[in-house]
Amino acid sequence: MPYYRSLLLSFLLLALALLTGLLLDTPIGSSLPSLFGHAHDPLTRQLLLELRLPRVLSAAASGALLACAGAAAQYQFRNALAEPGLIGVSGGAALAAALALEAGLGGGLVAMTAFVGGLVALWLTWRLAGPRSPSSQLILAGVAINALTGSLLTLLIATLPDDSLRTVTFWLMGSFASVNWRQASALLIALPPVWVLLWRHWRYLNLLQLGDAATFHAGYPLARGRLQVVALAALATSLVVANCGMIGFVGLMAPHLARLITGADARRVLLLAPLLGALLAVIADTISRLAIAPAELPVGVITSLAGAPFFLWLMRRALMGSDNARA
C-alpha cells in the first residue's frame, strides 16, 4: 500500500507540475478579464484562443504521445536506448510527410502517409538488425536508416523553391509555432486511445523483459503483440511528426525518468511517462519562445540539446554495467 501511495503522489505531483507549465506557457491569468469581462480585448482573445492555446495543448499532447512511443519501443526491443528517433521511425515519417506536402496533400493524408513511412522505416531497421541480434545492432541499424532518410530529405529540400524552404526546414527541426486547432485536436483525440491500448499490453511488455520464450509460455502471442505495440508506437510518432515536425529525445528521456521514479514495471511507467513527456515538451516550447525573443528557436533544437547528453549518459552507464558484469 505505501508503494501505491507513492505512485499516486508522484502522479499528482507530475500532474500539478504539468498544469503549472501549461499556465506559465499560456498567459491565462492576465487574459481572463479580457476573455470573460465586459471590456474584452479582441486582440488578446485572438492571441490566446487562436495561437497560444492550440500551441501549448499540442506541445503537451505531442510530448505525451512521444513518451508512449518511446516506452513501447524500449520495452518491445528490450533496449534502454531505443527511441522513435533513434530507430528510424521519426526519419521515415518525416520523409513520407515531406513527400506528401510536396505532392500537395493535406490534412489527414499527410498523417496517414507519415504513419506508413514510419512503419516502413521501422521494418527496415528491424530487418537490418535481425530479430535476435544484440540491442546495440538495433541502434546501429537505426542510425543507418536515419542517415538514408536524412539524405533523401536533404535532396528533397534542395529542390524546394526559396519561399517554402525556410518553412519546411523549420518544420523538420520541430515547431509548435504554426499549429492550429485542427492539428491540436487530432493530437488530443489520438492520445487517449493510444495510451489506453498501450497500457493494456503492460503484462506482455513486462514478460518480454524475461525473453520471448517466457512470454510465449505465459500464453501471449508474440507476433500479434509485437505488431500491435509497434504499430501504436509508429502511429503516435507519425502523428507528432506530421503535425509538428521532428521532436527528438522526448521519447527517450520521459520513460527513463519514469523508471527512476517508479521502477521498471511497465504498468507504472506507462502511467507516469506521458505526464513527463508532456511536461518536457511544454518546458521546451516555453524555452524556444523566450530564449531569443522576439525570434524563436525550433523546439527540436531544445529537446536535442537536453536529450543528446542524456543519451550519452545512458550509453556510458550501460557500457559500465556490461564491463562490471564481465568482471
N, C-alpha and C positions, 0 to 999 in steps of 0.2 A: 504493500500500500504506500509506504513512503516514496518508492520509486515512481509510482504513478502520480503522486502529488508533485514530485519534482518535474515530471514530464509536463503536467498541466501548468505548473508555474512557469516553466520555460516557454510553453506555447503562449501563455497570456503575456509574458514579458516581450516576446518577439512580436506579438500582435500589437501591443502598445507601442513598441519602437517603430513598427511599420506605419501605424496610424500617425505617429508624430512626424515621421518622414514625409508622409503624404501631405500633412497640413503645412509643413515647412516648405515643401516644393510647390504648394498651391496657396496663394495669399488669401485664404478663405476668410480669416478673421477680419482683415481690413476691408474685405469686399462685401461682407454680409449687409451692412447698411445700404450699400448701393444696390444689392440684389433684392432685398426684401423691404427696404424702406420706401417712403413716399417720394423722396427726391433721388431717384435712381440715376446712375450714370451709365448711359448706354455703352460707352467705350469700355468701362470696367466690366460690365456684364458680358460683352462680347469677348474680351480678353480672357475672362475666367471660364466661360461656358464653352467657347469655341476653340480656344487654344490650350489653356493650361490644364483643364480637367481631362480632356481626352489624352493629353500628353502624359500626365502623371499616372493615370489609370492604365495606359498602355505600357508604361515602364514597369509598373507593379505586376501586371499580367504576364508580360514578357519574361521578367525575372523568374516568376513562379513556374512558367512553362519550361524554361531552360533548366531550372533546378530539377524538375520532374524528369526531364530527358537525361540530364547528367546522372542522376541517381539510378535510373533504369539502366543506362549504359554501364555504369560501374559495377552494378550487381550482375547484370547479364553476362558481361565479359570477364567477371572476376578480376577486374583491373582497376586499382585505385586511381590510376592516371587517365582512365577513359573519360572522354567528354565529347559532346557532339561536334565541337570544332576541331578536336584532335583526331577523330576517327573518320573525317571526311564528310560527315552529314551536312555541316554548315556550308562547306565549299560547294558540294554538289547542289544543294538547294539554292545557293546564291547564283551559281552559273545558270541553272534552269530558270530562275526568276528573272535574271538579266536578259536571257534569250526571249522569255515571254514578253517582257517590257519592250524589247527591241522589235518584236513582231507586232506590237500594238495591242496586245491582250491587256485586260484589266480585270479588276475585281477578284472574284473567286478563282478565275482561271489562272492567275499568277500564283496564288497559294497552292492550287492543285498541281501546277507544273513544278513548283518548288518542292512539294511533297514527293513527287515522282523522282525528281533529281536527287533529293536526299536519300531516298531508298536505294537508288542505283549506286550512288557513291558508297553507301554503307555496305551494300552487297559486294562491290568490288574490293573494298577494304577487307572484308571478311574472307573473300576468296583468296586474296593475295596473302593474307596472314595464315590461312589454314584454320579449320575449326578446332584443331588440337594443338596449335602452336603456342609457344610461351607468350605471355601477355606483352612482353616488350616488342614482339613482332607485330602485334596489332597496332601499336603506336607508330612503328616504322612504316607499316602499310598505309596508315592514315596520313603520315607525312608525305608519302609518295602521291596519294590521291589529292591531297591539298595542293601539292606542287603542280600537279596536272591541271586541276580546276583553276588554280590561281593564274597559270599561264594562259589558259583559254579565256579567263576573264580579262586579263591584260590585253590580249589580242582583240577581244570584243570592244573594250574601252577605246582602243586605238582607232577603231573605225567609227566611233560616235562623233556627231557634229559638236562643235565647241559649245553651243548653247545648252546641251544636255550633259556634257562631260562632267562638270562640277557636281551636278545633282546626283548622277549615278555613282560617282566616286565617293561622295559624302554618304550616300545610302549604303554602299558596300562597307564603309567603316562603321556603320551603325548609328542611327539617329532617331530620336523620337520627335524631332522638331516639326516635321510635316505630317504627323499622324492626325487623322481626322476621326470623327465619331464612328464612321463605318468600320474603319480598321480597328479602333479601340473595342468596338462591340464584338467584332469577330474574335479577338483575343480573349475578351472577358467571357464570351459564351463558350469558347472551346476549353477554357481552363477547368471548370468543374468536372465535365465528363472524362477528360484526360487524366486528371488526378484520381478520380474515383476508380477508373478502370485499372490504372497502375497500382493503386493501393490494394485492390482485390487480389493482386498477384504477390502479396508480401510473403506468403508461405513459400511459394515457388522460388522467389528471389533469395530467401534465406537458405533454402535447401541447396540452391545452386552453389553456394559457397563451400558445400561439402563435396561437390563434384557431380558430374552428370549421372553417374551410376546411382548415387544416393537419391538424387531427385527422381530418377526413373523408378527405383524400387519403392519409393514412397507413394507412387501412383500418379505422378504428374507427367502428362505427355510433353516431352521435351520440345518436339518440333512445333506443336501448337503454341505452347507457352512462349518459346523464343520468338515466333512470328508475331504474336500479339504484343509483347513487350517492345520489340524492336520497331514495329510499325507505330506504336504510340509515341516512342521517343522521336522517331523521324517526323511524325506529324507535328508534334509540339515544336521541334526545332524549325521545321519548314514554315510553319505559321509565323513564327517570330521573324525569320529571315525575309519572308515575302512582304511583311508589313513594316518592318523596322530596320532591315539590313542585318549585317553580321555583327553580333554582340558576343564576343568570346569570353571564356573562362568563368562566366557566372555558373554554368552547369558543372564546372569543376569545383569551385570554391564552396558553393552552398551545401552540397551533400557532405563534404568533408567537415565543414563547420557543424552541421547537424550531428554527425557521428561523434565529434568531440563533446557535444553537449549531452547526447542521449545514448550513445553506444552504437553498435553495429546492426541492431535489429532493424530490418527494412521497414517494418510497420511504423516504427517511431521516426526513422529517418525521413520517410515519405510524408510524415505529418509535419515535421519542422522545416525540411529543406525548401518547400515552396515559399514559406514566410521569409526565410533567409534570402532566397533568390530575389524575391520581390523587394526586400529591404536593400540589398546590394544594388539592384538596378535603379531604384529611386535615388539612392545616395549618389550613384554615378551620374544620373541625369541632373541632379542639383549641381554637382561639381562642374559638369560640362557647360551648364548655363552661366555659372558665376566665375569660373576660373579666369577667363579673359574677356569678361563682359565689357562692352556690348556685343562683341563677337562670341562665337560659340564653338566648342570643341566637339568632335564626334564622340558619342558615348562609348563606342568600341575602343577608342584610344584610352579612355579612363579605365575600363574594365581590363584591358590588356596590361596597362601599367601596374595594376594591382594583381592581376592573375598570373602573369609570367613569373614574378618572383615566388609566388605561392606554388606554382607548378615545379619550379626548380627545387624548392624546399621539400616538396613531397617526393620528388625523384631522388634527392640526396638521402632522405630518410629511408626510402625503400632500398637503396643501394647499401646503406649502413646496416639495415636489418638483414639483408642477404649475406653480407660479409660476416656478421655476428653468428648467423645460423651455420655458415660453413666452418667458422672457428670452433 
